[in-house]
Amino acid sequence: MSTRAVASAVFPLPIEVVWNNIRDFTFPARLIPTIESCTTEDHKSSDSVGAVRVTKWKSGETRKDKLLELSDQYQRLTWEMIDSEPVAEVTAQITTLKLHRITENNQTLVEWSSDFSSDTKSDLIMFNQKAFLENLKDMRNTLVSKSTK
């Protein structure tokens, strides 16, 4: 069984525009409408590796993630889930957002993936894959809307 969920979407914007909005680890609060708030703990910068992000959904869930990688060279963010309320259905989850330049038309391919611990179930993989795609659509819509103003 796969322990990876992957979704991707094309953003009709240059990679620099997309990256400038996503490289801030608290991006979910600005780009995904189902997120109530997203802040970093201990007054750490939101682009500092090691920063812990606290994300609160409008539905009441809370999650803490630790930033493991922020690469301006490869336009990639990687984080690890360290706490979840209610308790997560898996022991470990590492997530990556990766941007790819589409040179043909100066657009951006954004890939959102997570690797889960072996105790994951297939329905959780499918749920996350669908959630990632919805998040990407929301992010794209928000960024396109911002760029046309």
Contacts in CASP RR format, 6 or more apart in sequence:
PFRMAT RR
TARGET T0000
AUTHOR 0000-0000-0000
METHOD contacts of the structure
MODEL  1
MSTRAVASAVFPLPIEVVWNNIRDFTFPARLIPTIESCTTEDHKSSDSVG
AVRVTKWKSGETRKDKLLELSDQYQRLTWEMIDSEPVAEVTAQITTLKLH
RITENNQTLVEWSSDFSSDTKSDLIMFNQKAFLENLKDMRNTLVSKSTK
1 122 0 8 1.000
2 122 0 8 1.000
2 125 0 8 1.000
3 115 0 8 1.000
3 116 0 8 1.000
3 117 0 8 1.000
3 118 0 8 1.000
3 120 0 8 1.000
3 125 0 8 1.000
4 113 0 8 1.000
4 114 0 8 1.000
4 115 0 8 1.000
4 116 0 8 1.000
4 125 0 8 1.000
5 113 0 8 1.000
5 114 0 8 1.000
5 116 0 8 1.000
5 125 0 8 1.000
5 126 0 8 1.000
5 128 0 8 1.000
5 129 0 8 1.000
5 132 0 8 1.000
6 111 0 8 1.000
6 112 0 8 1.000
6 113 0 8 1.000
6 129 0 8 1.000
6 132 0 8 1.000
7 111 0 8 1.000
7 112 0 8 1.000
7 113 0 8 1.000
7 129 0 8 1.000
7 130 0 8 1.000
7 132 0 8 1.000
7 133 0 8 1.000
7 136 0 8 1.000
8 109 0 8 1.000
8 110 0 8 1.000
8 111 0 8 1.000
8 112 0 8 1.000
8 136 0 8 1.000
9 109 0 8 1.000
9 110 0 8 1.000
9 133 0 8 1.000
9 136 0 8 1.000
9 137 0 8 1.000
9 140 0 8 1.000
10 102 0 8 1.000
10 107 0 8 1.000
10 108 0 8 1.000
10 109 0 8 1.000
10 110 0 8 1.000
11 18 0 8 1.000
11 107 0 8 1.000
11 108 0 8 1.000
11 109 0 8 1.000
11 110 0 8 1.000
11 139 0 8 1.000
11 140 0 8 1.000
11 143 0 8 1.000
11 144 0 8 1.000
12 107 0 8 1.000
12 140 0 8 1.000
12 144 0 8 1.000
13 107 0 8 1.000
13 108 0 8 1.000
13 143 0 8 1.000
13 144 0 8 1.000
13 147 0 8 1.000
14 106 0 8 1.000
14 107 0 8 1.000
14 108 0 8 1.000
15 75 0 8 1.000
15 99 0 8 1.000
15 100 0 8 1.000
15 101 0 8 1.000
15 108 0 8 1.000
17 108 0 8 1.000
17 143 0 8 1.000
17 147 0 8 1.000
18 99 0 8 1.000
18 108 0 8 1.000
18 110 0 8 1.000
18 143 0 8 1.000
19 72 0 8 1.000
19 75 0 8 1.000
19 99 0 8 1.000
21 27 0 8 1.000
21 30 0 8 1.000
21 31 0 8 1.000
21 143 0 8 1.000
21 146 0 8 1.000
22 31 0 8 1.000
22 77 0 8 1.000
22 97 0 8 1.000
22 99 0 8 1.000
22 110 0 8 1.000
22 139 0 8 1.000
23 47 0 8 1.000
23 70 0 8 1.000
23 72 0 8 1.000
23 75 0 8 1.000
23 77 0 8 1.000
24 30 0 8 1.000
24 46 0 8 1.000
24 47 0 8 1.000
25 40 0 8 1.000
25 46 0 8 1.000
25 47 0 8 1.000
25 51 0 8 1.000
25 53 0 8 1.000
25 67 0 8 1.000
25 70 0 8 1.000
25 77 0 8 1.000
25 79 0 8 1.000
26 38 0 8 1.000
26 39 0 8 1.000
26 40 0 8 1.000
26 46 0 8 1.000
26 53 0 8 1.000
27 38 0 8 1.000
27 139 0 8 1.000
28 35 0 8 1.000
28 38 0 8 1.000
28 55 0 8 1.000
28 135 0 8 1.000
29 35 0 8 1.000
29 36 0 8 1.000
29 37 0 8 1.000
29 38 0 8 1.000
29 39 0 8 1.000
29 55 0 8 1.000
30 142 0 8 1.000
31 138 0 8 1.000
31 139 0 8 1.000
31 142 0 8 1.000
31 143 0 8 1.000
32 135 0 8 1.000
32 138 0 8 1.000
32 139 0 8 1.000
32 142 0 8 1.000
33 138 0 8 1.000
33 142 0 8 1.000
34 57 0 8 1.000
34 58 0 8 1.000
34 59 0 8 1.000
34 138 0 8 1.000
35 55 0 8 1.000
35 56 0 8 1.000
35 57 0 8 1.000
35 58 0 8 1.000
36 56 0 8 1.000
36 57 0 8 1.000
36 58 0 8 1.000
36 60 0 8 1.000
37 54 0 8 1.000
37 55 0 8 1.000
37 56 0 8 1.000
38 53 0 8 1.000
38 54 0 8 1.000
38 55 0 8 1.000
38 56 0 8 1.000
39 53 0 8 1.000
39 54 0 8 1.000
40 46 0 8 1.000
40 48 0 8 1.000
40 51 0 8 1.000
40 52 0 8 1.000
40 53 0 8 1.000
40 54 0 8 1.000
41 51 0 8 1.000
41 52 0 8 1.000
41 53 0 8 1.000
41 54 0 8 1.000
41 64 0 8 1.000
42 52 0 8 1.000
44 50 0 8 1.000
44 51 0 8 1.000
44 52 0 8 1.000
45 51 0 8 1.000
46 53 0 8 1.000
47 70 0 8 1.000
48 67 0 8 1.000
49 67 0 8 1.000
49 68 0 8 1.000
49 69 0 8 1.000
49 70 0 8 1.000
50 66 0 8 1.000
50 67 0 8 1.000
50 68 0 8 1.000
51 66 0 8 1.000
51 67 0 8 1.000
52 64 0 8 1.000
52 65 0 8 1.000
52 66 0 8 1.000
52 67 0 8 1.000
52 82 0 8 1.000
53 64 0 8 1.000
53 65 0 8 1.000
53 66 0 8 1.000
53 67 0 8 1.000
53 79 0 8 1.000
54 62 0 8 1.000
54 63 0 8 1.000
54 64 0 8 1.000
55 62 0 8 1.000
55 63 0 8 1.000
55 64 0 8 1.000
55 65 0 8 1.000
56 62 0 8 1.000
61 84 0 8 1.000
61 85 0 8 1.000
61 86 0 8 1.000
62 84 0 8 1.000
62 85 0 8 1.000
63 81 0 8 1.000
63 83 0 8 1.000
63 84 0 8 1.000
63 85 0 8 1.000
63 88 0 8 1.000
64 81 0 8 1.000
64 82 0 8 1.000
64 83 0 8 1.000
64 84 0 8 1.000
65 79 0 8 1.000
65 80 0 8 1.000
65 81 0 8 1.000
65 82 0 8 1.000
65 95 0 8 1.000
66 79 0 8 1.000
66 80 0 8 1.000
66 82 0 8 1.000
67 77 0 8 1.000
67 78 0 8 1.000
67 79 0 8 1.000
68 78 0 8 1.000
68 79 0 8 1.000
68 80 0 8 1.000
68 94 0 8 1.000
69 76 0 8 1.000
69 77 0 8 1.000
69 78 0 8 1.000
69 96 0 8 1.000
70 76 0 8 1.000
70 77 0 8 1.000
71 77 0 8 1.000
74 98 0 8 1.000
75 98 0 8 1.000
75 99 0 8 1.000
75 100 0 8 1.000
76 96 0 8 1.000
76 97 0 8 1.000
76 98 0 8 1.000
76 99 0 8 1.000
77 96 0 8 1.000
77 97 0 8 1.000
78 94 0 8 1.000
78 95 0 8 1.000
78 96 0 8 1.000
78 97 0 8 1.000
79 94 0 8 1.000
79 95 0 8 1.000
80 92 0 8 1.000
80 93 0 8 1.000
80 94 0 8 1.000
80 95 0 8 1.000
81 88 0 8 1.000
81 92 0 8 1.000
81 93 0 8 1.000
81 94 0 8 1.000
81 95 0 8 1.000
89 120 0 8 1.000
89 121 0 8 1.000
89 124 0 8 1.000
90 116 0 8 1.000
90 117 0 8 1.000
90 119 0 8 1.000
90 120 0 8 1.000
90 124 0 8 1.000
91 117 0 8 1.000
91 119 0 8 1.000
92 116 0 8 1.000
92 117 0 8 1.000
93 114 0 8 1.000
93 115 0 8 1.000
93 116 0 8 1.000
93 117 0 8 1.000
94 114 0 8 1.000
94 115 0 8 1.000
95 112 0 8 1.000
95 113 0 8 1.000
95 114 0 8 1.000
96 111 0 8 1.000
96 112 0 8 1.000
96 113 0 8 1.000
96 114 0 8 1.000
97 110 0 8 1.000
97 111 0 8 1.000
97 112 0 8 1.000
98 110 0 8 1.000
98 111 0 8 1.000
98 113 0 8 1.000
99 108 0 8 1.000
99 109 0 8 1.000
99 110 0 8 1.000
99 111 0 8 1.000
100 108 0 8 1.000
100 109 0 8 1.000
100 110 0 8 1.000
100 111 0 8 1.000
101 108 0 8 1.000
102 108 0 8 1.000
102 109 0 8 1.000
110 136 0 8 1.000
110 139 0 8 1.000
110 140 0 8 1.000
112 132 0 8 1.000
112 133 0 8 1.000
112 135 0 8 1.000
112 136 0 8 1.000
113 132 0 8 1.000
114 128 0 8 1.000
114 132 0 8 1.000
116 124 0 8 1.000
116 125 0 8 1.000
116 128 0 8 1.000
END
